[in-house]
Each structure stands twice: as C-alpha cells, then as structure tokens.
Amino acid sequence: MKTYRVGLIGFGLIGKVHAYAYSVLKYYYDLPFQVELYGLCSRTAETLRKGESYGFQFMTTDFQELIVRPEVDVIDICCPNTAHLFPLRETLKRNKPVYCEKPVVTSLEEVSEVEKLLPSYTATNQVTFHNRFYPATLKTKELLENGFLGTPISFRVAYYHSGSLDPEKPIGWKQEKGAGLLLDLGSHALDLVYWFLGRVDRVIGQTRILYPCRPAITGEKVPVEVEDYALVMLCLENGARGTVEVSKVAAGSEDDLSYELYGTGGAIRYHSMEPNFLHIYDARAGDGFIALPTVQRYAESCFPGPKFSIGWVRGHIHAIYSFLKAVHLSHPASPSLVDGLYNTRIIEAVKRSEKTARWERID
C-alpha cells in the first residue's frame, strides 16, 4: 500500500490542526493508502524540539531542505499568510503535490508570480478553504446544483470574531502589514460566495481599523496597518447581488460564520454555531423554513456515526482527505491554487474600491 510522507511547513495552531487531520484520517475513511507525518519545518528551535513527540522524523528551520528531500511526497504550507509565497514557489518548481493554507498569497504581484509557474506545474494542488467540507455546506452545494434555489437573487455571508476587541491585546502577525482581516476571515466568506454562486463581476467595499495603535510584545505602542472590520457589496456574473461582512471586533462572537442565499425557488440559511442543521425554504411548497439535520452526513464518512454532532475540526479532516484522495488518483483537487489566486484577486479589488470609492472589477 502506498504511503504518502507529508512535509509540514509551519506548526502553529493550524499546523497542529493539519497534523491532527493527517493522523486521524484512517479512523474516518477506508483509505487505499497510508499517511505519515515525516518532515517538519518551523522558524523556532523550541517548536522543532517538540516535533519528535508528534511523530516527525526530520526537522529543519529551512523550508528548502524539506521540499527537496526525495522521500517527502506532499508539502503542506501552513505558515503565516505573508510567508506562503517562498515555500509555494519552491514546491511548484519541484512539481510536488501541495496543500496550501488560505490565502494562497497576499498581493497581485504575488498572484502574478505564482501564475507564471502554473503552466509547467502538473502536480495535484489544493487550498485550505475548509468551510466547503462540512456536511451542511456540502449539502448546500448539492441543493444548489440540483436547482433548489431557482435563479439566485441575493445573498449575505458574515464571519464574526471578537478577538481584536480588546485595545490592549498585543499585535500579532495577522495585524501586521500584508496580512489583515480580509485575507484571514474575508477569504473564507468570499470563497463560499464563489463556490456556491459563481464568479464575481464587480465589488465595492469599506474597512475600518478600530484602534490605530496596539501594544507590541515588547509593550511599546505600534501602528496598526490592517483592518479589523470590512463590509463588501458584490455583483456576480449571474446577476445575483449581496454582501460579505467580516469582523474581529464583533462583541460576543466566537467563530460565527453564517450565510443566507435567496432565489426564485427558495432560500437556504446556515450558522456555524448551529452546525448540525441547515435551514431551507422551498417556495414551491410554501410551508416555511424547515431544519434539515446534516450532522455527520454528506461527507463520504459518517464516523463516528451519521447522527452524532459535528465539530469544527471535521471540515479540516475532510478537506485533507479530499486532497490526498486526489493525489492518490492523480486527479485535480478543489479548491485549487487557481481558485485561491482568484480569491486574492477579489480581495485586492475590494481594497482598490476603498481607495477609489467606486465599483471595481476583478483583474
């Protein structure tokens, strides 16, 4: 049986989530292959010292050392957003399968650099838009493909956190220049719009920095250069119109992702704090919204069973399974790097629109 040896670049929270997902795949799916956490790259020696306890056999602070090793079959990039380009570029040049956290890159210049490498790159690739892989969102996609919504009219996607509400919270890499809320939460919300309803024609948006300065880890106040809140209006190529709203200063919020989709044939509503149900309205029946249990269904595996409640990490597990399955079958994976680069183009158009105060089309 084929064994895929994974090289992980980055081992913060999301790196550990990815490592966990690789480790438990065999419990969720009847795998035609095996998975091994082989190599780990981290900037800090302290993190690498812990790597052996997680099962890693090779550890380094140099991502190139990991990528070039012939025994590493798959590269997983989950370092901070602003550091994706360099390991991604080297992985594409080596033509190795890559699983890359979102956003793929953080600017149009970086988008162009990656796009130049794609024509000669033939390996399987996928981006971690894990919200596509929950039972409720998979069911939403199925309903849309079967015409349940009719002609799409409007939509609303919101993603709220409250972690930046405290003005004394020290600045982290997500608040540094080149990062920001649109790339962090906004990328997820915009990907769902694109995946559910299709390509974007034009956008206009506004953002807000709640506190102009925050303390650094050293205690000194430093300027904040990226947004805490964003509101975007979108017109899609199919004529649907709607909004995406993202915030890290929404008091009382935890990890609150919600969407509402409206069409001539019905409506679909979802909220991540109630992840076991999808609320749907069939205009042809006219009986009001019903709560459709999704729990552990619609995701190929029902482990530990179809009736048990779903958890946040489940989307990551199924996303990584989908990627490795595509690698094993030599099939394209989705969402692909092309999808991820398109996502960054949308975000860049939003940023342009704030400067020009007008609708901007996607480059």
C-alpha positions in Angstrom: 0.0 0.0 0.0 1.3 3.4 -1.0 2.5 5.6 1.9 2.4 9.4 1.5 5.0 11.2 3.6 4.0 14.7 4.5 6.3 17.6 4.9 4.7 20.3 7.1 5.8 24.0 6.9 4.6 25.8 10.0 3.4 24.4 13.3 1.3 27.0 15.0 -2.4 26.3 15.7 -3.3 25.5 12.1 -0.2 23.4 11.6 -1.2 21.3 14.5 -4.8 21.0 13.1 -3.4 19.8 9.8 -1.1 17.3 11.6 -4.0 16.0 13.6 -6.1 15.6 10.5 -3.5 13.5 8.7 -3.1 11.4 11.8 -6.8 10.5 12.2 -7.8 10.0 8.5 -7.7 6.2 8.9 -10.4 6.4 11.5 -12.8 8.3 9.2 -12.1 6.7 5.9 -11.3 3.4 4.3 -8.1 4.6 2.9 -6.4 2.9 -0.1 -3.1 4.5 1.1 -1.3 5.3 4.3 -0.2 8.7 5.6 3.0 9.5 7.6 3.9 12.8 9.2 7.5 12.8 8.0 9.1 16.3 8.0 8.5 19.5 9.9 9.8 23.0 9.2 9.5 25.7 11.8 11.2 29.0 12.5 11.9 28.2 16.1 14.1 25.5 17.6 11.8 25.1 20.5 9.0 24.0 18.2 11.2 21.6 16.4 12.3 20.0 19.7 8.7 19.1 20.2 8.4 17.7 16.7 9.6 14.2 17.5 6.8 13.7 20.0 4.3 14.2 17.2 6.0 11.6 15.1 8.1 13.7 12.7 11.4 12.1 11.6 13.0 15.1 10.0 13.1 18.6 11.3 14.6 21.8 10.0 14.3 25.6 10.1 14.9 25.8 6.3 11.8 25.0 4.2 14.0 24.3 1.1 15.7 21.4 3.0 12.3 19.9 3.5 10.9 20.5 0.0 13.9 19.0 -1.9 14.0 15.8 0.1 13.0 12.9 -2.3 11.2 11.0 0.5 8.8 13.8 1.1 5.8 13.2 -1.2 3.5 16.0 -0.2 4.1 19.6 1.0 1.7 21.2 3.4 2.1 25.0 3.7 0.5 26.4 6.9 3.0 29.1 8.0 1.8 32.7 8.4 0.0 34.2 5.3 2.7 36.6 4.4 5.3 33.8 4.2 3.4 31.5 1.8 5.0 32.7 -1.4 8.5 31.4 -0.9 7.8 27.7 0.0 5.0 27.6 -2.5 7.3 28.8 -5.3 9.9 26.2 -4.5 7.3 23.4 -4.2 5.9 24.3 -7.7 9.4 24.3 -9.2 9.9 20.8 -7.7 6.5 19.8 -9.1 5.4 18.2 -5.8 1.7 18.0 -4.6 1.0 20.9 -2.4 -1.8 21.6 0.2 -1.7 25.4 1.0 -3.5 27.3 3.7 -5.5 30.3 2.6 -4.9 32.9 1.4 -2.5 31.4 -1.1 -0.7 34.7 -1.4 -1.3 38.3 -0.3 -1.0 40.6 -3.3 -1.5 40.9 -7.0 2.3 40.9 -7.5 2.5 37.5 -5.7 -0.5 36.2 -7.7 1.3 37.0 -10.9 4.5 35.3 -9.7 2.6 32.1 -8.9 0.6 32.2 -12.1 3.8 32.3 -14.2 4.8 28.9 -12.6 1.5 27.1 -13.1 1.8 26.2 -16.8 4.7 23.9 -16.1 3.3 22.6 -12.9 1.4 19.3 -13.2 1.1 18.0 -9.6 -2.2 17.9 -7.5 -2.8 21.1 -5.5 -5.5 22.3 -3.1 -6.2 25.3 -0.9 -7.5 25.0 2.6 -10.9 26.5 2.3 -12.2 24.0 4.8 -15.6 25.6 5.2 -16.5 23.9 1.9 -16.1 20.5 3.5 -18.7 20.5 6.4 -21.8 18.3 5.9 -24.1 21.4 5.9 -22.1 23.3 3.3 -21.7 20.1 1.1 -25.5 19.7 1.3 -25.9 23.4 0.4 -23.8 22.8 -2.7 -25.8 19.7 -3.6 -29.1 21.7 -3.3 -27.7 24.5 -5.5 -26.5 22.1 -8.2 -29.9 20.5 -8.2 -31.7 23.8 -8.8 -33.3 24.1 -5.4 -32.7 27.9 -5.2 -34.0 28.6 -8.7 -32.5 31.7 -10.1 -30.2 33.3 -7.5 -31.3 36.7 -6.4 -29.4 37.8 -3.3 -27.1 36.6 -0.6 -25.5 37.5 2.7 -22.3 36.0 4.2 -21.0 37.1 7.5 -18.0 35.9 9.5 -17.6 37.4 13.0 -14.9 37.0 15.7 -14.3 39.2 18.8 -10.6 38.6 19.4 -9.4 42.1 18.5 -12.0 44.0 20.6 -9.5 44.5 23.5 -7.3 47.5 22.7 -4.5 46.2 24.9 -4.2 42.9 23.1 -0.7 42.7 21.7 -0.4 42.9 17.9 0.2 39.6 16.2 1.2 38.6 12.6 -2.4 38.8 11.5 -2.4 42.5 12.3 0.9 43.2 10.6 1.2 44.9 7.2 0.4 42.4 4.4 -2.0 40.4 6.5 -5.3 41.6 7.8 -8.9 40.6 8.2 -9.9 40.4 4.5 -7.2 37.8 3.9 -8.0 36.0 7.1 -11.8 35.7 7.5 -12.8 37.5 4.3 -11.1 34.9 2.1 -13.3 32.2 3.6 -16.5 34.2 3.2 -15.7 35.2 -0.4 -14.8 31.6 -1.3 -18.2 30.4 -0.2 -19.9 33.1 -2.4 -17.8 32.0 -5.4 -18.2 28.2 -4.7 -22.0 28.5 -4.2 -23.0 31.1 -6.7 -20.2 31.7 -9.3 -17.7 34.3 -10.4 -17.7 37.9 -9.2 -18.2 40.7 -11.7 -17.5 43.7 -9.5 -17.1 44.7 -5.9 -17.1 47.8 -3.6 -16.1 47.8 0.0 -15.1 49.7 3.1 -12.9 48.7 6.0 -12.2 50.0 9.5 -9.2 50.0 11.8 -10.8 50.2 15.3 -7.6 51.1 17.2 -4.8 52.9 15.3 -2.2 51.6 17.7 -1.7 48.4 19.7 1.0 47.2 22.1 3.7 45.1 20.6 5.0 42.1 22.5 7.7 44.4 23.9 4.9 46.7 25.3 5.6 49.7 23.1 2.7 51.0 21.0 2.9 50.4 17.3 0.6 51.4 14.4 -2.0 49.0 13.1 -2.0 49.0 9.3 -4.7 46.4 8.5 -8.4 46.3 9.0 -10.5 45.0 12.0 -13.8 45.2 10.1 -14.9 45.0 6.4 -18.1 45.3 4.5 -18.3 44.4 0.9 -21.0 44.6 -1.7 -20.7 42.2 -4.7 -22.4 41.8 -8.1 -21.9 38.4 -9.6 -21.7 37.5 -13.2 -25.1 35.6 -12.9 -26.8 38.8 -11.7 -27.1 37.9 -8.0 -26.2 40.7 -5.6 -25.2 40.5 -2.0 -22.9 41.4 0.9 -19.9 39.9 2.7 -19.3 41.3 6.2 -16.3 40.2 8.3 -15.2 41.4 11.7 -12.8 40.7 14.5 -14.4 43.3 16.8 -18.0 41.8 17.0 -18.6 41.7 20.7 -19.9 38.3 22.0 -18.9 36.4 18.8 -16.9 33.2 18.9 -16.4 31.7 15.4 -19.6 32.9 13.9 -19.9 32.1 10.1 -23.3 32.4 8.6 -24.8 32.6 5.2 -28.2 33.3 3.6 -28.9 32.5 0.0 -32.2 33.6 -1.7 -33.6 32.7 -5.1 -36.8 32.4 -7.1 -37.3 28.9 -5.9 -36.4 29.1 -2.2 -33.8 30.0 0.4 -31.0 28.4 2.4 -29.6 29.6 5.8 -26.7 28.3 7.9 -24.9 29.3 11.1 -21.7 27.7 12.3 -22.8 28.0 15.9 -25.6 25.6 15.0 -23.6 23.4 12.6 -25.8 20.3 12.7 -28.7 21.9 10.8 -29.3 23.6 7.5 -32.5 25.7 7.3 -34.2 25.6 4.0 -37.3 27.1 2.5 -39.0 25.6 -0.6 -41.1 28.4 -2.3 -43.0 25.7 -4.3 -44.3 24.1 -1.0 -44.7 27.4 0.9 -44.6 25.7 4.3 -42.0 27.9 5.9 -38.4 27.1 6.8 -37.5 23.6 7.9 -34.5 22.5 9.8 -32.7 19.8 7.8 -30.4 17.7 10.0 -26.9 17.5 8.4 -24.8 16.3 11.4 -22.2 13.8 10.1 -23.9 13.1 6.7 -22.9 14.2 3.2 -19.1 13.9 3.7 -18.3 10.4 2.5 -17.6 9.3 6.0 -20.1 9.3 8.8 -17.6 8.4 11.6 -18.4 8.1 14.4 -22.0 7.9 13.0 -24.5 9.9 10.9 -26.5 11.0 14.0 -23.6 12.5 16.1 -23.0 16.2 16.2 -20.3 17.8 14.1 -17.2 19.7 15.3 -15.0 22.5 13.9 -12.1 20.3 13.0 -14.3 18.0 10.9 -14.0 20.4 7.9 -10.2 20.2 8.0 -10.2 16.4 8.2 -12.4 16.1 5.1 -10.6 18.8 3.2 -7.2 17.0 3.7 -8.8 13.6 2.8 -10.2 15.2 -0.4 -6.7 16.4 -1.3 -4.9 13.1 -0.6 -7.5 11.2 -2.4 -7.0 13.4 -5.5 -3.2 12.9 -5.1 -3.6 9.2 -5.0 -5.9 9.1 -8.0 -3.8 11.7 -9.9 -6.9 13.8 -10.2 -7.3 17.6 -9.9 -8.3 18.8 -6.4 -10.7 21.5 -5.5 -10.4 24.3 -4.4 -7.3 24.6 -6.4 -4.4 27.1 -6.4 -6.2 28.8 -9.3 -9.3 29.2 -7.1 -7.1 30.5 -4.3 -5.4 33.1 -6.6 -8.8 34.2 -7.8 -9.8 34.7 -4.2 -6.8 37.1 -3.7 -7.8 39.0 -6.8 -11.2 39.6 -5.4 -9.7 40.9 -2.1 -7.4 43.2 -4.0 -10.3 44.6 -5.9 -12.1 45.3 -2.6 -9.0 47.2 -1.4 -8.9 49.2 -4.6 -12.5 50.1 -4.3 -12.0 51.7 -0.9 -9.3 53.9 -2.4 -11.3 54.9 -5.5 -14.8 54.9 -3.8 -16.2 53.2 -6.8 -17.1 49.7 -8.1 -14.0 47.7 -9.2 -13.9 44.7 -11.5 -11.7 41.7 -10.8 -8.3 41.8 -12.5 
